[in-house]
Amino acid sequence: MAPPPSLAVWLDSNKCMKMCLIHDMAEPLVGDLTPADGVSKKEKSRRECIAMDYVTQKLLGNVHGKHEDSKTLESQFVQDIDKVKLLFQILEYEKRGEGKVNLSEFIYVATTVFMPEIKAWVEEILQERKVSWARKELVHGESQEESDAPSDMKKMQDEYYDG
């Protein structure tokens, strides 16, 4: 995914590409963990670091660590793009579910996007989701607002993304 022109001049595209390519390499070993899995962000990071050390030892340098640290513009961009990917997956799964699949508990990730340019994309995805749900009867007849993640899930998400 190409960055918006306003970001492209500031980003190291090669570094972003490497981060994107290796970002999900740990998942086959540790799983695609989310706040709903009850694994803390610290523990998830520990598991991923061990897996990435195993996979990338002397192969790619420390690109994974740079992705996870959120200190560089590139790492922030790649993390935001990963969240956009999740939102697209949610939208696609819900559309395929024809009103029987509601993944509202994961929509929280939209609030953790850092870059304004990427937030604009997120808003478009959320608007498309809203239009899609407006055409369907929701799971168990509830409204979209009623189907949001329960408060205990929101607390776990807050701790995960803010911690």
C-alpha positions in Angstrom: 0.0 0.0 0.0 1.5 3.3 -1.1 1.5 6.1 1.5 -0.4 9.3 0.9 1.7 11.9 -1.0 1.9 14.1 2.1 3.7 11.2 3.9 5.7 9.7 1.0 8.3 12.4 1.1 9.1 11.7 4.7 9.1 7.9 4.7 11.9 5.5 3.9 10.0 3.2 1.5 12.5 0.4 1.7 12.3 0.3 5.4 8.5 0.3 5.4 8.5 -2.5 2.8 10.8 -4.6 5.0 8.7 -3.9 8.1 5.5 -4.9 6.2 7.0 -8.0 4.8 8.2 -9.3 8.1 5.6 -8.0 10.4 3.4 -11.1 10.3 6.2 -13.6 10.2 5.9 -14.3 13.9 2.2 -15.1 13.7 2.6 -18.7 12.6 4.7 -19.4 15.7 2.8 -17.3 18.3 -0.6 -16.8 16.7 -2.4 -13.6 15.7 -3.0 -12.4 19.2 -5.5 -9.7 19.9 -6.7 -8.1 23.2 -9.6 -10.6 23.2 -7.0 -13.4 23.7 -6.2 -12.2 27.2 -2.4 -11.9 26.4 -0.9 -8.6 27.6 0.9 -6.4 25.0 4.1 -7.0 26.9 3.7 -10.8 26.8 2.7 -10.7 23.1 5.8 -8.6 22.3 8.0 -11.0 24.3 6.7 -14.0 22.3 7.0 -12.2 19.0 10.5 -11.1 19.7 11.6 -14.6 20.5 9.9 -15.8 17.3 11.4 -13.1 15.2 14.9 -13.7 16.7 14.5 -17.3 15.6 13.3 -16.4 12.1 15.5 -13.4 11.3 18.7 -14.1 13.2 21.4 -12.2 11.2 19.1 -12.3 8.1 17.3 -9.0 8.2 19.0 -7.1 11.1 16.7 -5.5 13.7 13.9 -4.4 11.4 11.3 -6.2 13.6 12.4 -4.3 16.7 12.2 -1.1 14.8 8.7 -1.9 13.7 7.5 -2.6 17.3 9.1 0.4 18.9 6.8 3.0 17.3 9.7 5.6 17.5 10.2 6.1 13.8 7.8 7.5 11.3 8.1 4.3 9.3 7.2 2.1 12.2 4.2 4.3 13.0 3.1 4.1 9.4 3.5 0.3 9.2 1.6 -0.2 12.5 -1.2 2.1 11.2 -1.3 0.1 7.9 -1.6 -3.1 9.9 -4.6 -1.7 11.7 -6.2 -0.6 8.3 -5.6 -4.2 7.1 -7.6 -5.5 10.2 -10.4 -3.0 9.5 -10.6 -4.2 5.9 -10.7 -7.8 7.1 -13.5 -7.0 9.6 -15.5 -5.3 6.8 -15.0 -8.2 4.4 -15.9 -10.9 7.0 -19.0 -9.0 8.1 -20.2 -8.5 4.5 -19.7 -12.2 3.8 -21.6 -13.0 7.0 -24.6 -11.2 5.6 -25.7 -9.8 9.0 -24.8 -12.9 11.0 -21.2 -11.9 11.8 -20.6 -8.9 13.9 -17.0 -8.1 14.7 -17.6 -4.8 16.6 -15.3 -5.8 19.4 -12.3 -5.3 17.1 -13.4 -1.9 15.7 -11.6 -0.3 18.7 -8.4 -0.6 16.8 -9.6 2.4 14.6 -9.1 4.7 17.6 -5.4 3.7 17.9 -4.4 4.9 14.4 -1.7 7.5 14.8 -1.2 9.3 11.5 -3.9 11.8 10.3 -3.5 10.7 6.7 -4.3 7.1 7.7 -7.1 8.2 10.0 -8.8 9.5 6.9 -8.6 6.1 5.3 -10.0 4.6 8.5 -13.0 6.9 8.5 -13.8 5.8 4.9 -13.7 2.1 6.0 -15.9 2.8 9.0 -18.3 4.7 6.8 -18.5 1.8 4.4 -19.1 -0.6 7.3 -21.9 1.7 8.6 -23.6 1.7 5.2 -23.2 -2.1 4.9 -24.8 -2.6 8.4 -27.6 -0.2 7.6 -28.7 -2.6 4.9 -28.9 -5.6 7.2 -30.7 -6.7 10.3 -28.0 -7.0 13.0 -27.0 -10.2 14.9 -29.8 -11.0 17.4 -31.7 -7.9 16.3 -29.6 -5.5 18.2 -28.6 -2.1 17.1 -25.0 -1.4 16.0 -24.4 0.7 19.2 -25.6 -2.2 21.3 -23.3 -4.6 19.6 -20.1 -2.8 20.4 -17.5 -4.5 22.5 -18.5 -5.1 26.2 -16.9 -2.7 28.8 -14.5 -5.4 30.0 -13.3 -5.9 26.4 -12.9 -2.1 26.1 -10.8 -2.0 29.3 -8.5 -4.8 27.9 -8.2 -2.9 24.6 -7.4 0.3 26.4 -4.6 -1.4 28.4 -3.3 -3.2 25.4 -3.1 -0.2 23.0 -2.1 2.4 25.7 0.2 0.2 27.7 
